Amino acid sequence: MAYHFIGALLGALKMRDYFYLSQLESSGYDIGVADALHLGASFKLPLYIYLEGSAYLTDGEGEKVFRENDFHLRLCSGELKRIEKTYVASAIRSPAQIDHLNEFFSIASGIVDERYRGAVPIKILPNLLALMKSGGGCVQVYDKEWIPISGRIGELICYTDDIRKLAEEGSKHREKVEVLDTDTERQEYPPATATPDDEAELKRLQRTVAALALGLAAKPGAYNKAGKPNVLQIAKLATEHLRDGQSDRTPHGFSETTVRSTITAALKACPELKG
């Protein structure tokens, strides 16, 4: 009975229209807050914020002003790059805390799209459509005092169908790359076989990674989660110092997702180290 209840609960979570960034761990998808912000900044994952109350929208020249109440605004790439940088810096300073999800930031500009009233796509009002065209797709957002609207990182929203679409595209891309790699190996190289030395080296590497994770977990702090290695925080530790100062990206093939998978696989392969 309990298993059926948990399965139904997980199914219900995956059917949700949207998730707040602070709820991504329960989304059923392997994506974190930093990942979502980075994908949003590169315009691969639309991110929205619900603006409660009145906001004033104007084009870039400030000539046309409209007031809108209680709507969803999509954040543009420039805003998300700034928010992503702030979040990453905060996470580095206090990796054991999640309070930085509630840090305020200002929204000086955004995008009004078909979701500006919520999850159901509707026709954009003529005045907003004209404003979008005149502003090149972006609008400036102010309160009645001409101050940029404020929000919190934890209030940002990503829609489930956007995450699902992104995951499906990633899966198709991986399958295509795997097929291309397989065809190349068949044409140019003989079938590779693992030697005893290769297997021994792999085991040594796995034991090293697992031992490092367990050693960090033995210390009090962010790398311990219920007496076990906090793989998420350890992966952040392993990648943050490699980030490029300008692009804020890690070297190709060394993302947090890759590191988490490697640590998890090493721990599973070396149960004898867990004592």
Secondary structure, DSSP 8 states (H G I E B T S, - for coil): -HHHHHHHHHHHHHT-SEEEGGGGGGSSSS--HHHHHHHHHTTSS--EEEEEEEEEEE-TTS--EEEEEEEEEEE-HHHHHHHHHHHHHHHHH-TT--GGGG-EEEE-EEE--TTTTSSS-----HHHHHHHHHTTT-EEEE-TTS-BEEEEGGGEEEEHHHHHHHHHHHHHHHHHHHHHHHHHHHHHS------HHHHHHHHHHHHHHHHHHHHHHTSSSTTEETTEE-HHHHHHHHHHTTS-TTT----TT--HHHHHHHHHHHHHH-GGGG-
